[in-house]
Amino acid sequence: MNQRVAKWLVMSRDELDEIYRNAEAGSIPSGDTRGTAIVTGSLFSKTLAFIARAFAWQGKVFDLFPPDYQSGILVNKVSPFSLTFVVAKVYRDKSWMDGKETIVIDYSKTSFFAKVIRDEIREVEPGVYLGKVWWKKTRVLDFALTQNRTK
């Protein structure tokens, strides 16, 4: 696990929000990313992140559209077998948190099961993103994405 992401697992929601507010949208990820669910306010956040990755959600795979690479689609990697499931549109827009530019992961027109979900991510360091999950207009969870690099 990325060292920065490991530190996020023990931070409060307010601390994570401050990091998010101070980050730029950055570049939209391309290809495979490793996901980490961040459950704030729990003494067991590292254990919960491990369980979530092992049994539920492992990350996202982004497919961007040329020529500007400013939009695209993604699929989530779910289940212990990293099956690709739950498609979303990816584009830039204003954050529901602070009105600044963010990368939006929008399920409203692509998924029956997740149509009330909206994710937002910002690049905190190259290839490392802090995300917010919205259920309708209510914030429900934080997460991290780390760009998988191929050698």
C-alpha positions in Angstrom: 0.0 0.0 0.0 1.2 3.5 -0.8 2.6 5.3 2.3 0.4 8.3 1.8 -2.7 6.2 1.5 -1.7 4.3 4.7 -1.6 7.6 6.6 -5.1 8.5 5.3 -6.5 5.4 6.9 -6.0 6.9 10.4 -7.1 10.4 9.6 -10.4 12.0 10.5 -13.0 13.0 7.9 -12.1 16.7 8.5 -8.4 16.0 7.9 -9.2 14.2 4.7 -11.6 16.9 3.6 -8.8 19.5 4.1 -6.4 17.4 1.9 -9.1 17.1 -0.8 -9.9 20.9 -0.7 -6.2 21.7 -1.1 -5.6 19.4 -4.0 -6.0 20.2 -7.7 -8.2 17.9 -9.9 -5.0 16.7 -11.7 -5.0 14.3 -14.6 -7.7 11.7 -15.1 -6.3 8.2 -14.3 -5.8 5.9 -17.3 -5.9 2.1 -17.1 -5.9 0.1 -13.9 -6.0 1.6 -10.4 -5.8 0.0 -6.9 -8.6 1.1 -4.6 -8.6 1.5 -0.8 -11.8 2.2 1.1 -11.3 4.7 3.9 -13.7 4.3 6.8 -13.1 7.3 9.1 -13.9 7.2 12.8 -13.0 3.6 13.3 -10.2 2.0 15.3 -10.3 -0.8 12.8 -9.9 1.3 9.6 -6.9 -0.7 8.3 -8.7 -4.0 8.9 -11.9 -2.7 7.2 -9.8 -1.5 4.2 -8.2 -4.9 3.9 -11.6 -6.7 4.1 -13.2 -4.4 1.6 -10.3 -5.0 -0.9 -10.3 -8.7 -0.3 -14.0 -9.3 -0.7 -15.8 -6.3 -2.2 -13.9 -3.6 -4.2 -10.3 -3.6 -5.5 -10.3 -0.4 -7.6 -11.3 1.0 -11.0 -10.2 0.6 -14.6 -10.3 3.9 -16.6 -10.7 4.1 -20.4 -10.2 7.6 -21.7 -11.4 9.1 -25.0 -9.0 10.9 -27.3 -8.2 13.4 -28.5 -8.3 15.4 -25.3 -8.4 12.6 -22.7 -10.7 14.8 -20.6 -13.5 12.3 -20.4 -14.2 8.6 -20.7 -15.7 5.6 -18.9 -14.6 3.2 -16.2 -15.5 -0.1 -14.6 -15.1 -1.0 -11.0 -13.2 -4.1 -10.0 -15.4 -6.0 -7.5 -15.5 -9.4 -5.8 -12.5 -11.5 -4.6 -11.8 -12.2 -8.4 -11.6 -8.5 -9.4 -14.5 -8.9 -11.9 -15.2 -5.7 -13.8 -18.7 -4.5 -13.0 -20.6 -1.2 -12.6 -19.8 1.2 -15.4 -19.5 5.0 -14.9 -18.9 8.1 -17.0 -15.8 10.1 -16.2 -15.4 13.8 -16.8 -14.4 17.1 -15.1 -16.9 19.3 -13.3 -17.4 21.3 -10.1 -17.1 19.4 -6.8 -20.2 19.2 -4.7 -17.9 19.7 -1.7 -16.2 23.1 -2.5 -17.2 24.1 -6.1 -13.7 23.7 -7.4 -12.8 21.5 -10.4 -12.7 17.8 -9.7 -12.8 14.5 -11.6 -16.4 13.2 -11.5 -17.2 9.5 -11.7 -20.9 9.5 -12.6 -23.1 6.4 -12.4 -26.5 8.1 -13.0 -26.9 7.1 -16.6 -24.8 3.9 -16.7 -25.8 1.8 -13.8 -29.2 0.7 -12.5 -27.7 -0.3 -9.1 -25.5 2.7 -8.5 -27.4 5.5 -10.3 -27.7 7.6 -7.1 -23.9 7.4 -6.6 -21.4 10.0 -7.6 -17.7 9.8 -6.9 -15.2 12.7 -7.0 -11.5 12.4 -7.0 -8.5 14.7 -6.9 -4.8 13.9 -7.6 -2.9 14.6 -4.3 0.4 13.4 -5.8 1.2 11.9 -9.2 -0.8 8.8 -9.5 -2.4 9.0 -6.1 -6.0 10.2 -5.7 -8.3 11.0 -2.8 -12.0 10.4 -3.5 -15.3 11.2 -2.0 -18.4 9.0 -2.5 -21.8 10.7 -2.6 -25.2 9.0 -2.1 -27.5 11.4 -3.8 -26.2 14.6 -2.2 -25.0 13.0 1.1 -21.3 12.2 1.5 -21.0 8.6 2.7 -17.4 7.5 2.3 -13.8 8.3 1.4 -11.5 6.2 -0.8 -8.1 6.3 -2.4 -7.0 5.2 -5.9 -3.4 4.5 -6.8 -2.4 4.3 -10.4 -0.9 0.9 -11.2 2.3 1.4 -13.0 3.6 -1.2 -15.5 7.3 -1.8 -15.8 
